[in-house]
Amino acid sequence: MNKRIKRILENIKSILKYPAIHAVLSKKNTLYFFSYSWSFGGGERVYVDMLNLFKDLQPICFITGTSVTDGFRGEYEAAAHTINLNRWAQKKILKGYLLKKMARAINKQKNPIIVGWSSEFMYEMIPLLEPHVRIIDITHNFTDNGKGLELKTLPYVPRIDQRIVVSKGLIHQFETLYKTNNISENYLDRIIFIRNKIPFDNFFPTKNYDSNLEIVFVARNSPEKRSDIFIKVAEKCHEENLPVTFKMIGDYEPSKIKAPSNVEMVGIVNDKNIINEHYKNTHLLLLTSQRESWGLVIFEAMNFGVVPISTNVGDLPYYISNEKSNGVLIKNADDNELLAELFTKEIKQFCNDRPKLKNFSINAFETIKELAQKEDFNQVYKDVILGELK
């Protein structure tokens, strides 16, 4: 199917969805959520965790970007009345009409609150919203090309009532961004750090530390995840005949990846219980990302005693280090070949020192247990979003 016909069909599909959009905007409501996607990813996982806190208030959630997969669609729809806007949020004519209609609908509400994550559609609606509409922005990361969405939010900084960031490093990035663009530092007071929800099942699985080691890579198929480094590591381990096997979980097509025989291409896993079963049998997790804010997948794996080996990105140094004996951080370089060698070196050390691996595994689990005991995700999000409505 050529692109033109595909676009026409997408436009028709979106127009047929209009009655559902009209119906939901005609109802009285307080909470309006805007999420870029419901795809497989850490950002979507955190957004669902947040959405579930307000389930009883029957919130509305609009998906405004392009979802590569239906990863968390079921969980989004279970937590809120969720509508994927498709072309309504992308095609200029459709978007222009819907922005005005949606703004009018929200302005009519008594105490409306809108909460957006990576939603350009929401930012474009801000000039149309009246002063009584409370606006909350959630930022998970800055882009690395200097042209990210964070730049497009700058004209709306005075109107954004609260900015939630999921890593401490983002606070410093916003400080620099505001200063560079002559935005008053007073608006920094509206930024609040809320740590992502800590997964803790209080179950340390039995692992065989004496046989072949299982190593997992879990990520969406996105350039910054640098999956090619993971493949290079697997190749090096195969060449050196190390006693390890690899699993690659995510939206990766086996036909497009030349993986060595020691790699199992698992594919997309949307079921949390299934991915947890993988973690229970896994010894090491590799995170090769060029950038992360928090690296949620690492904490999900540590929850089951999986030891992370990761590039030193985002807030990970606050939680993981050789000194804590709960994981390994590797200098985040641009040389993929060098990084592959460094990852392989760390894997080899664990292969040769199984008592060390077991100790790191126990400490990884204990790290998550300690963090979970300090968990305040639910309460802080409720306080920040509901504010005076509580």
N, C-alpha and C positions, 0 to 999 in steps of 0.2 A: 504494500500500500504506500503510495507516494505521500510526501509530507503535507501537501495541500489538501488532499482528501482527508487525511488523518485530522488535520486542524478543523476542517469543516464538520467532521463527525464529533469532535470534541466540543465545538461550539454548540452544536445541536443538543448534545448530551447535557451541557451546562444550562442551556435555556430551559430544557425540560425539568431541570432541578429547581427552577425559580419558585414554583408554588410552595415547595418545602422551606425555602429561605424566607419567603414572604410570611408564611405561617408562623415560623419561630420568632420573627421580628415583631409580629403583631401582639405577642403575649407580654405580660408584665414579667420583668426579670430584674435581677440585681447583678449577677455575675456573668461577664462575657469574656471568654478566653480565646486567645489567638495563638495558634501554634504553627510553625512552618510546615511540619510534616508529622505523620504517624509511622514513619519508617523505623527499621531496626537501628537503634543507636542509643548511646548513653543519655543524650539530651532529651530524647523522647521518653526514655525510662524515668528520668527525674520529673518530667512534666506530668506523666501519668501519676506518679506518687503524689504530686501536689494536687492534681485534679481530684483524686480520691478523697482528699480531706474535705471537699465541699460537695460531695455527692448528694447529700441530703438537701442541699439548697437548689438542686436541679439546674446546674449551670449550663450555659450554651458554650460550645467550643467550635470555632471555625478553623479548619485547616486551610492555610492560605498559600502554601508553596507546593512544590512537586514532591510527592512521596514516591521514592524509588521502589519501595516494597510496602506490603500491608502489615509489616511487622507488629506494630502495637495497635492496629486498628480496633481489634476487639476490646482491648482494655480502655482505649479512648471512649468508645461508644458505650461501654459499661459504666464509665464514670461521669459522662456528660452527654447532653443532646449534641452529638457531633455531626457537623456538616462539612464535607470537603467542597470548598468553593470552586476548585478547578479553574476554569477560564474566567469565572467571575472575579477572581483576584489577580488575573494576569493580562487578559485582553483589554486594551485601553478603553474602548467604548463601554464594555460590560462593567469594568472596574469603576469607571467614573460614575456610572449610574448607581452602582451598589454602594459605593462609599457614601454618597449623599443620603440614600435611603436608610442605610444602617445607622449613620450618625443621627438622623432625625428620630429613629426608633429609640436609640440609646438616650438621647437628650430628653425624651418624654418620661423616662423612668425617674423615680424619686431619688434614689441614692445609687446610681449605677457605678460599677467598678469594672474596668477592663484590664486584663492581664495578658501581656504578649511576650512571646519568645521568638526571636528571629523573624518577626512578621513585618515585612515592609508595608504590607497592606494596612496594618494597624497604625503604623507611623504616619502614613499618608492621610489617615482619617483624623488625626489629632487636631489639625486646624479647624475642623468642622464641629468639634465637640465643645459643649458649653462648660463653663467653669465648675459646675457642680459634679461633673463626671470625674471620678478618680482614676488616674492612669498609672499603671505599674508595669515596669519593664523588667524582664529577666534576661540577663546576659550570661552565656556559658563560655564564650570565648571571643577573642578578636581574630580577624582573619590575618593571614601573613602576607597579603599582597598590597596592603596599603589602600585598598579600595573596598573595605568591608562595610557591612551594614551599620557598624558603630559610627561611621562618618555621616551616614544619612540621618542618624538620630540627632545630630548636633543642633539643628534649628529648633528642635522640640524640647531641648533640655529644660528650659524654664517651665514647661507645661507638664513634664513627667514628675509625678508626685513622689515616686519611690523607684529606685533602681536596685534590683536584687542581683547580686553576683554570687557565683558558686565557688569562687576561689579568691584567696587573699591577693594573689598577684594581679587580678583584674582591677582591684582598687587603685593600685599604683599605675596601671595602664590608663585608667580613666583620668587620674590626676594629670598625667602627661598630655593626654588628648585634650582635656579642657584648657590646660595652660597654653598649648600650641595654638589653639583656636580662639584664644582670648575670651573664654567662658569663665565667669566668676567662680572662684573656688568655693563660694558659699553653697553651690549646688552639690558639692562633694558630700555635704551632710545628708543628702538624700540617698546616698548609696549605702546598702547594708549587705554584709556577707552572711549567707546562710549555707552552711555545709550540707552537701547532699545527704539523703537518707542512707544510713548505714545498714547494709544487709547483714543480719546475724541470725542464724538458725540454731546456734548453740549445739551444733553437732559436728564433732571432729571425726571424720571417716577413717576407717582402717586403710592404710596405704602400705603397699609393699615397697620398701625403700632399697631392696637388695636386687631386684630384677631390672628389666628395661624401664627407663624413665619415660613417662608420657608428658609431652609438651603441647600446650594449646595456644592458639592465636585466635582471638575473638574480636572482630571489627566489621564495620560496614565497608563496602568497596569504595573508598574515597582516597584521593591522592595523598592527603596528609597522614594517612595510616601507614603508608610505605610498606605494603604487603610484600613488595619485591625483596625487601631485606629479610623478611621471614623465610622466603623461598631460598635465598642465598644461604641462610643459616642452615636450613635443612640439607641443602646440597653439600655444604662443608662437613656437616655431621655424618652424612652418608659416605663421603669420600674418606673420612677418617675412621669409618666403621664404629662410631660411638653407639653404645647401647641405648638408643633413644628412638622414639616414634613421635610423629607430629600429627596434630589435628588442626585443620583450618576451618573455622566456623564464621559464616557470614555470606553475603550475597556475591560470592565469587563463582564464576563459571569454569568448571574443570577444563572445558575446551579452549579457554583463553589463557590458562595458566600451565606452564610446563613445570610441573612439580615432580620431584624425585619419588622413588617408590616408598620412601619412609614417611610420606605425607598422605594422610587421609582427608579428602575433601568432603567435609560433612555437609556443607551448604547452610542455608538459613535455618536457624532454630529460634522460633518465636515463643515456644513454651518454656517458661521459667523452670519448671520441674525437670524438663529434659536437659536443659543446659546445666542445671545443678548436678545431675547425674554424671555429666562429663567432668565437672570440677571434682567430684568425689574421687574419681579415678586418676586425676591428673596431679603431677608433681610440680611442674613449672608452667608459668604463663609468660609469654613474650609480648611486650608492648613496644612497637618500633616507631611510634608516632613522631612526627615532626613537631607537633604541638598538641597540647591537651590542657584543659583547665583543671581537671581533677582526675580523670582516668577512672571512671566508675567501674569499668570491667575488672580492674585490679582488685578493688575492694570486694567485689562479688566473688572473685576467685579465692582471695585470702580467707574469706568466710568459711571455706572448706579446706584450709591448710595448704593452699596452692602458693608456691613461692614465686613472686614476680621478679622478672628481669626486664627492666624498662629503661628507655631513654629518660634522661633527667628533664622532665617537662612539668609545667604547671605547678601545682601545690604538692606534688609527690614527695619532695625532700622533707616536708613537714612530718611525713608519716613513715617513710621507708628509707632504710640505709643499712649499710654493712655494719655500722656501729650498733644498730638496734637488732641486728641478726635476724631480720624479717624479710629481706629482699635485697636486690642489687640494682643500683642506678648507674647507667652508663652515660658518659658525656654525649650530649645531643649534637652530633656533627652532621655535616652535609654530605660527607663521603660515605655512600652506602656500602661500599666494599669494606671500608674500615670498620663501620658499625657491625657488619656481618661477622667480621673477625672477632670483635670484642664480645658480641653475644655468644659466639661459639666457644670462646675462651672460658666464659663464665659457666656455660653448660658443662664443659669438660671438667671444670673444677668440682662441680656437684656430682658428676659421674664418678670421680675419683675419691670423693670424700662423702660417703653416704651418711655418716653420723652428723656432719655439718648440715646436710640437706634436711635431715629429720629435725634437727634443732631449729633451723630456719622455718620449717613448716609449722612447728608448734608455735613459734613466736609470731608468725603471720596470723594464725588463728587468734592468739591472745591479743594481738593488736586490734583486731576487729571487735573482739569482746569488750575491750577497754573503751573503744570509741562508741560502741553501742550503748554502754552504760551512761555516756554523757549525751546521748541522743536528744536533740531538741527540735528536729526538723518540723514535726507536726505543729508544735505549739508556736514556733516563731513564724511559720508561714501563715497560720491562722491570724496571729496578731497583726502581722504586716498587711495582709490583704483585706481582712474584714475591718480592721481599724475601729472606728467609732461605731460600727454596726454591731459589734459584739455586746 
